[in-house]
Amino acid sequence: MTAREKLDTKFENNFHVCVGLDTDINKIPKHLLSEKDPVLQFNKIIIESTSEHAACFKINFAFYEKIGAKGFDVLAQTLELIPKDIFVIADAKRGDIGNTSEMYAVAVFDELKFDSITLHPYMGFDSLQPFLNYKDKINFILALTSNKGALDFEKQKLEDGRFLFQHVIEKANIWNEHKNCGIVFGATKIEELKENIASFDDLVVLLPGVGAQGGSLEEVATVFNHHKNNNFLINISRALLYCDESKSFHTKVIEQIKTYNQSVFNLVL
């Protein structure tokens, strides 16, 4: 099953919630700290609790890289815990000169077997081409992000009057020859989403920023429904992972993701 087939199966059943595994040992329930590997045990419980209800999982490399070699082991073991028919995103934000990107692509796609990756486009096409050469993967290109710093570059105007992020979306469409491109668009930028969604065409859209960053799942789903666009993933990390600190936190996590799904179902059906 290709990466896109995994996603389409979920989209056809109106699953759009991406579970972000941004696991922070300082935020997990305290009773897990006595485990041999607290982060891995937490991830295991989260995956078992949400895999039936999630459209995909997103593993944020920074939360694992910070502890070095052991972190990479935990990342790889976490990946193994995710059912093989579920789409998984490497949130690594790569993008470098061609031969370096080629090594990154081999690491993420060939060695770790991720279905997709996040990429920044600001070094141009040749920095992304090694990833785009994997026709059966999905590459999420940063367009407009949810942080305040988006004003520094992404919302700068070009000579033709467009914003830089709009030019990135245009390029992503051009590079989407094999239907293996997507974009990252911040869920906190709801007005910009309304104004630009018509330009997304066949791009799969990953929307971070719901929950702790203030984005609204309902508003995002409403915009996509209005435009009859079903190609979207709403990432939720902290608001789901740390919604309860008790020993039975997994029951609250299940309730929470079901609530998110129901909200989306009500808006897209």
C-alpha positions as a Python dict, from the first residue, in 0.01 Angstrom:
ca = {
    (1, 'M'): (0, 0, 0),
    (2, 'T'): (147, 336, -103),
    (3, 'A'): (151, 638, 124),
    (4, 'R'): (-128, 804, -73),
    (5, 'E'): (-342, 490, -62),
    (6, 'K'): (-310, 483, 317),
    (7, 'L'): (-428, 844, 335),
    (8, 'D'): (-710, 802, 85),
    (9, 'T'): (-849, 510, 284),
    (10, 'K'): (-871, 735, 589),
    (11, 'F'): (-1009, 1032, 396),
    (12, 'E'): (-1281, 817, 241),
    (13, 'N'): (-1397, 738, 594),
    (14, 'N'): (-1367, 1103, 701),
    (15, 'F'): (-1072, 1058, 935),
    (16, 'H'): (-863, 1375, 941),
    (17, 'V'): (-695, 1394, 1283),
    (18, 'C'): (-316, 1358, 1284),
    (19, 'V'): (-176, 1254, 1623),
    (20, 'G'): (146, 1445, 1683),
    (21, 'L'): (397, 1245, 1888),
    (22, 'D'): (585, 1546, 2026),
    (23, 'T'): (655, 1352, 2342),
    (24, 'D'): (815, 1550, 2625),
    (25, 'I'): (928, 1349, 2927),
    (26, 'N'): (856, 1652, 3146),
    (27, 'K'): (486, 1644, 3052),
    (28, 'I'): (394, 1276, 3052),
    (29, 'P'): (202, 1131, 3352),
    (30, 'K'): (438, 1103, 3648),
    (31, 'H'): (365, 736, 3717),
    (32, 'L'): (538, 644, 3391),
    (33, 'L'): (871, 786, 3506),
    (34, 'S'): (941, 461, 3690),
    (35, 'E'): (931, 268, 3361),
    (36, 'K'): (1257, 155, 3199),
    (37, 'D'): (1182, 383, 2902),
    (38, 'P'): (909, 632, 2999),
    (39, 'V'): (882, 802, 2658),
    (40, 'L'): (852, 477, 2466),
    (41, 'Q'): (594, 342, 2711),
    (42, 'F'): (393, 664, 2683),
    (43, 'N'): (407, 649, 2304),
    (44, 'K'): (296, 286, 2310),
    (45, 'I'): (-12, 373, 2515),
    (46, 'I'): (-96, 672, 2296),
    (47, 'I'): (-61, 467, 1975),
    (48, 'E'): (-269, 179, 2110),
    (49, 'S'): (-536, 424, 2228),
    (50, 'T'): (-561, 631, 1909),
    (51, 'S'): (-463, 413, 1611),
    (52, 'E'): (-825, 307, 1553),
    (53, 'H'): (-934, 671, 1541),
    (54, 'A'): (-638, 854, 1382),
    (55, 'A'): (-586, 948, 1019),
    (56, 'C'): (-210, 937, 1074),
    (57, 'F'): (74, 992, 1319),
    (58, 'K'): (343, 1260, 1304),
    (59, 'I'): (675, 1204, 1483),
    (60, 'N'): (857, 1527, 1564),
    (61, 'F'): (1229, 1448, 1534),
    (62, 'A'): (1338, 1728, 1769),
    (63, 'F'): (1185, 1557, 2072),
    (64, 'Y'): (1397, 1248, 2005),
    (65, 'E'): (1716, 1398, 1863),
    (66, 'K'): (1763, 1603, 2180),
    (67, 'I'): (1882, 1293, 2370),
    (68, 'G'): (2115, 1166, 2098),
    (69, 'A'): (2157, 802, 1999),
    (70, 'K'): (1907, 676, 2256),
    (71, 'G'): (1652, 918, 2114),
    (72, 'F'): (1692, 771, 1766),
    (73, 'D'): (1639, 426, 1913),
    (74, 'V'): (1315, 542, 2077),
    (75, 'L'): (1205, 706, 1750),
    (76, 'A'): (1266, 385, 1555),
    (77, 'Q'): (1092, 171, 1818),
    (78, 'T'): (797, 411, 1824),
    (79, 'L'): (769, 381, 1447),
    (80, 'E'): (757, 3, 1479),
    (81, 'L'): (461, 30, 1718),
    (82, 'I'): (243, 206, 1459),
    (83, 'P'): (29, -31, 1247),
    (84, 'K'): (171, -61, 896),
    (85, 'D'): (-151, 49, 727),
    (86, 'I'): (-143, 389, 900),
    (87, 'F'): (30, 688, 737),
    (88, 'V'): (327, 828, 932),
    (89, 'I'): (493, 1168, 890),
    (90, 'A'): (858, 1241, 972),
    (91, 'D'): (838, 1596, 1105),
    (92, 'A'): (1203, 1674, 1035),
    (93, 'K'): (1180, 1990, 820),
    (94, 'R'): (1466, 1899, 589),
    (95, 'G'): (1591, 2090, 283),
    (96, 'D'): (1956, 2130, 188),
    (97, 'I'): (2184, 2115, -116),
    (98, 'G'): (2113, 1818, -340),
    (99, 'N'): (2362, 1558, -220),
    (100, 'T'): (2284, 1632, 147),
    (101, 'S'): (1911, 1610, 82),
    (102, 'E'): (1970, 1281, -96),
    (103, 'M'): (2121, 1138, 223),
    (104, 'Y'): (1834, 1275, 432),
    (105, 'A'): (1584, 1117, 192),
    (106, 'V'): (1758, 780, 211),
    (107, 'A'): (1757, 798, 591),
    (108, 'V'): (1389, 884, 625),
    (109, 'F'): (1238, 687, 338),
    (110, 'D'): (1468, 388, 285),
    (111, 'E'): (1613, 327, 630),
    (112, 'L'): (1328, 436, 862),
    (113, 'K'): (1046, 365, 612),
    (114, 'F'): (841, 678, 684),
    (115, 'D'): (554, 755, 446),
    (116, 'S'): (621, 1128, 435),
    (117, 'I'): (835, 1415, 554),
    (118, 'T'): (810, 1789, 617),
    (119, 'L'): (1039, 2006, 403),
    (120, 'H'): (1133, 2373, 379),
    (121, 'P'): (1162, 2503, 22),
    (122, 'Y'): (1381, 2809, 58),
    (123, 'M'): (1692, 2660, -106),
    (124, 'G'): (1488, 2581, -416),
    (125, 'F'): (1382, 2282, -623),
    (126, 'D'): (1717, 2100, -626),
    (127, 'S'): (1709, 2084, -244),
    (128, 'L'): (1372, 1903, -258),
    (129, 'Q'): (1419, 1691, -569),
    (130, 'P'): (1579, 1393, -389),
    (131, 'F'): (1262, 1363, -180),
    (132, 'L'): (1030, 1421, -475),
    (133, 'N'): (1205, 1139, -661),
    (134, 'Y'): (1026, 902, -420),
    (135, 'K'): (702, 891, -617),
    (136, 'D'): (520, 671, -363),
    (137, 'K'): (580, 907, -68),
    (138, 'I'): (425, 1240, 32),
    (139, 'N'): (635, 1554, 85),
    (140, 'F'): (481, 1834, 294),
    (141, 'I'): (636, 2166, 190),
    (142, 'L'): (620, 2455, 437),
    (143, 'A'): (393, 2726, 296),
    (144, 'L'): (238, 2935, 575),
    (145, 'T'): (320, 2830, 930),
    (146, 'S'): (135, 2901, 1253),
    (147, 'N'): (415, 3087, 1435),
    (148, 'K'): (451, 3466, 1465),
    (149, 'G'): (777, 3451, 1269),
    (150, 'A'): (577, 3369, 956),
    (151, 'L'): (570, 3747, 907),
    (152, 'D'): (948, 3757, 863),
    (153, 'F'): (956, 3572, 531),
    (154, 'E'): (639, 3378, 445),
    (155, 'K'): (417, 3688, 443),
    (156, 'Q'): (660, 3919, 266),
    (157, 'K'): (522, 4055, -61),
    (158, 'L'): (690, 3987, -391),
    (159, 'E'): (717, 4233, -681),
    (160, 'D'): (398, 4095, -836),
    (161, 'G'): (202, 4169, -518),
    (162, 'R'): (171, 3808, -398),
    (163, 'F'): (298, 3684, -66),
    (164, 'L'): (599, 3454, -67),
    (165, 'F'): (389, 3167, 76),
    (166, 'Q'): (152, 3195, -221),
    (167, 'H'): (447, 3153, -456),
    (168, 'V'): (550, 2842, -259),
    (169, 'I'): (200, 2696, -306),
    (170, 'E'): (219, 2763, -679),
    (171, 'K'): (557, 2587, -698),
    (172, 'A'): (428, 2291, -494),
    (173, 'N'): (150, 2247, -750),
    (174, 'I'): (403, 2254, -1033),
    (175, 'W'): (622, 1998, -855),
    (176, 'N'): (322, 1772, -785),
    (177, 'E'): (353, 1580, -1112),
    (178, 'H'): (345, 1245, -931),
    (179, 'K'): (84, 1348, -673),
    (180, 'N'): (345, 1320, -400),
    (181, 'C'): (342, 1679, -277),
    (182, 'G'): (157, 1841, 8),
    (183, 'I'): (187, 2167, 198),
    (184, 'V'): (198, 2277, 559),
    (185, 'F'): (-51, 2553, 635),
    (186, 'G'): (-100, 2680, 991),
    (187, 'A'): (-444, 2619, 1140),
    (188, 'T'): (-414, 2954, 1320),
    (189, 'K'): (-416, 3135, 984),
    (190, 'I'): (-787, 3082, 918),
    (191, 'E'): (-846, 3396, 708),
    (192, 'E'): (-549, 3316, 485),
    (193, 'L'): (-681, 2960, 457),
    (194, 'K'): (-1017, 3089, 331),
    (195, 'E'): (-844, 3319, 83),
    (196, 'N'): (-603, 3059, -58),
    (197, 'I'): (-770, 2717, -37),
    (198, 'A'): (-884, 2739, -400),
    (199, 'S'): (-516, 2733, -503),
    (200, 'F'): (-441, 2403, -326),
    (201, 'D'): (-562, 2181, -612),
    (202, 'D'): (-456, 1817, -540),
    (203, 'L'): (-210, 1901, -263),
    (204, 'V'): (-258, 1723, 69),
    (205, 'V'): (-265, 1984, 344),
    (206, 'L'): (-113, 1935, 689),
    (207, 'L'): (-248, 2185, 939),
    (208, 'P'): (-61, 2223, 1269),
    (209, 'G'): (-163, 2468, 1538),
    (210, 'V'): (-492, 2331, 1674),
    (211, 'G'): (-516, 2317, 2053),
    (212, 'A'): (-225, 2466, 2245),
    (213, 'Q'): (-146, 2718, 1969),
    (214, 'G'): (-505, 2838, 1948),
    (215, 'G'): (-622, 2700, 1614),
    (216, 'S'): (-981, 2577, 1581),
    (217, 'L'): (-1046, 2227, 1446),
    (218, 'E'): (-1407, 2319, 1369),
    (219, 'E'): (-1312, 2632, 1173),
    (220, 'V'): (-1054, 2445, 966),
    (221, 'A'): (-1292, 2157, 885),
    (222, 'T'): (-1567, 2405, 792),
    (223, 'V'): (-1343, 2581, 538),
    (224, 'F'): (-1241, 2253, 371),
    (225, 'N'): (-1600, 2129, 367),
    (226, 'H'): (-1720, 2454, 210),
    (227, 'H'): (-1472, 2405, -74),
    (228, 'K'): (-1548, 2031, -104),
    (229, 'N'): (-1181, 1955, -35),
    (230, 'N'): (-1121, 1634, 159),
    (231, 'N'): (-739, 1631, 139),
    (232, 'F'): (-651, 1764, 483),
    (233, 'L'): (-487, 1652, 806),
    (234, 'I'): (-541, 1845, 1129),
    (235, 'N'): (-245, 1784, 1360),
    (236, 'I'): (-310, 1778, 1734),
    (237, 'S'): (-24, 1718, 1975),
    (238, 'R'): (-19, 1868, 2324),
    (239, 'A'): (-396, 1912, 2356),
    (240, 'L'): (-439, 1538, 2302),
    (241, 'L'): (-123, 1384, 2449),
    (242, 'Y'): (-143, 1565, 2781),
    (243, 'C'): (-518, 1596, 2828),
    (244, 'D'): (-500, 1388, 3149),
    (245, 'E'): (-228, 1305, 3402),
    (246, 'S'): (-390, 1015, 3585),
    (247, 'K'): (-289, 649, 3564),
    (248, 'S'): (-588, 589, 3337),
    (249, 'F'): (-499, 880, 3108),
    (250, 'H'): (-549, 661, 2802),
    (251, 'T'): (-928, 660, 2857),
    (252, 'K'): (-936, 1040, 2841),
    (253, 'V'): (-716, 1035, 2530),
    (254, 'I'): (-961, 797, 2359),
    (255, 'E'): (-1255, 1017, 2457),
    (256, 'Q'): (-1074, 1327, 2333),
    (257, 'I'): (-982, 1194, 1988),
    (258, 'K'): (-1335, 1058, 1945),
    (259, 'T'): (-1467, 1405, 2026),
    (260, 'Y'): (-1234, 1560, 1768),
    (261, 'N'): (-1344, 1308, 1508),
    (262, 'Q'): (-1711, 1365, 1579),
    (263, 'S'): (-1662, 1738, 1534),
    (264, 'V'): (-1503, 1678, 1193),
    (265, 'F'): (-1763, 1417, 1094),
    (266, 'N'): (-2043, 1663, 1169),
    (267, 'L'): (-1884, 1920, 940),
    (268, 'V'): (-1767, 1711, 644),
    (269, 'L'): (-2053, 1465, 603),
}
